[in-house]
Amino acid sequence: MTVDELQRLRSELNGLESDGRSQIAARIKTAREWGDLKENGEYHAAKEAQAHLETRILRLREQVRAAVVVEHAASDAVQHGSTVKVTDLGSEASQTFKIVSPNDAKPKEGLISATSPVSRALVGRRVGDEVEITIPAGVRRLRIEAID
């Protein structure tokens, strides 16, 4: 992942460990004051939210611990962190992708995972190269128009 991606993970983790936990604790405290815990839906919902929060914190800690930072250096080849403009040779439609870590991928916004078939086909290629990618919908042929 890039330095920016790692920083976003650390920032989210810090927020969940501080504000997130405080908010959940306040919800549990308030719900506990409402009486019988066996039939207190708000209490059970708050405890469930706490479990989800702690799971997210554990996952983020693991991602931060296992992170390998990749420096995006100026290059004429596609790499992690590159923004790539391609033309679909079947439809002549242009698309722009940015190759990001899997946890930051938002395909509808053009942010594709470094582990996706499209990214794997593009990494290491240069402007003018054509790649063929097998996807669930069939085979796509793309030509790299620009790399940023």
C-alpha positions in Angstrom: 0.0 0.0 0.0 1.1 3.6 -0.4 2.1 5.9 2.5 -1.3 7.7 2.1 -3.3 4.5 2.3 -1.4 3.4 5.5 -2.0 6.8 7.0 -5.7 6.5 6.3 -5.8 3.1 8.0 -3.9 4.4 11.0 -6.2 7.4 11.2 -9.4 5.3 11.1 -7.9 2.9 13.7 -7.1 5.8 16.0 -10.6 7.2 15.7 -12.2 3.9 16.4 -10.0 3.2 19.4 -10.7 6.6 20.9 -14.0 8.2 19.8 -15.6 5.0 18.6 -15.1 3.1 21.9 -16.2 6.1 23.9 -19.4 6.5 22.0 -20.2 2.8 22.3 -19.4 2.8 26.0 -21.8 5.8 26.4 -24.6 3.9 24.6 -24.1 0.8 26.7 -24.1 2.9 29.9 -27.3 4.7 28.9 -29.0 1.5 27.9 -28.0 -0.2 31.1 -29.7 2.5 33.1 -33.0 1.7 31.4 -33.5 -1.4 33.5 -33.8 -5.2 32.9 -31.0 -6.1 30.6 -32.7 -9.3 29.4 -35.4 -7.4 27.6 -33.5 -4.3 26.8 -33.2 -4.1 23.0 -31.1 -0.9 23.1 -28.6 -2.6 25.4 -28.3 -5.6 23.1 -28.0 -3.4 20.1 -25.2 -1.4 21.8 -23.4 -4.6 22.7 -23.7 -5.9 19.2 -22.3 -2.6 17.9 -19.4 -2.9 20.3 -18.6 -6.4 19.0 -18.6 -5.0 15.4 -16.4 -2.1 16.4 -13.9 -4.4 18.2 -13.8 -6.7 15.1 -13.1 -3.7 12.8 -10.3 -2.5 15.2 -8.7 -6.0 15.1 -8.9 -6.1 11.3 -7.4 -2.6 11.0 -4.6 -3.5 13.5 -3.8 -6.6 11.4 -3.7 -4.6 8.2 -1.4 -1.9 9.7 0.8 -4.6 11.2 1.1 -6.5 7.9 1.3 -3.4 5.7 4.1 -3.2 3.1 4.6 0.3 2.0 5.2 0.8 -1.7 6.7 4.0 -2.8 5.1 5.3 -6.0 8.1 6.5 -8.0 7.9 8.3 -11.3 8.0 5.5 -13.9 6.9 4.9 -17.4 5.5 1.5 -16.4 2.2 0.9 -14.5 2.7 0.2 -10.8 0.8 0.3 -7.5 -0.5 3.8 -7.1 -0.5 4.6 -10.8 -3.4 6.2 -12.5 -3.8 4.6 -15.9 -6.0 5.7 -18.8 -7.0 2.8 -21.1 -9.1 2.3 -24.2 -11.3 -0.7 -24.5 -10.4 -2.0 -27.9 -13.8 -3.7 -28.2 -15.9 -0.6 -27.6 -13.4 2.2 -28.0 -14.5 3.5 -24.6 -11.9 5.2 -22.4 -11.6 4.5 -18.7 -9.2 5.7 -16.1 -8.2 3.5 -13.2 -6.0 4.1 -10.1 -4.4 1.0 -8.7 -4.8 0.9 -4.9 -4.7 -1.5 -2.0 -7.6 -4.0 -1.8 -9.1 -2.2 1.2 -9.2 1.1 -0.6 -10.7 -0.3 -3.8 -13.9 1.4 -5.1 -14.4 0.2 -8.6 -17.3 2.5 -9.4 -15.0 5.4 -8.6 -12.1 4.1 -10.7 -10.1 2.8 -7.7 -9.2 -0.8 -8.5 -7.5 -3.3 -6.3 -3.9 -4.2 -7.0 -5.1 -7.8 -6.8 -7.8 -7.5 -9.4 -7.4 -9.2 -12.8 -7.3 -5.8 -14.5 -4.5 -4.5 -12.3 -2.5 -7.6 -12.5 -2.6 -7.4 -16.3 -1.7 -3.7 -16.3 1.2 -3.7 -13.8 4.6 -3.5 -15.5 3.1 -2.4 -18.9 3.8 0.8 -20.7 1.9 3.4 -22.8 0.9 1.8 -26.1 0.9 -1.8 -24.7 -2.2 -3.9 -25.2 -3.4 -6.3 -22.7 -6.0 -9.1 -22.8 -7.9 -9.8 -19.6 -10.2 -12.6 -18.9 -13.1 -11.4 -16.7 -16.4 -13.1 -15.7 -18.1 -11.3 -18.6 -15.6 -12.5 -21.1 -12.3 -11.3 -22.5 -11.4 -7.6 -22.6 -8.6 -6.1 -24.7 -7.3 -2.8 -23.4 -4.7 -0.4 -24.7 -2.8 1.8 -22.3 -3.1 5.4 -23.3 -1.4 7.3 -20.4 0.2 6.6 -17.0 0.4 9.1 -14.2 
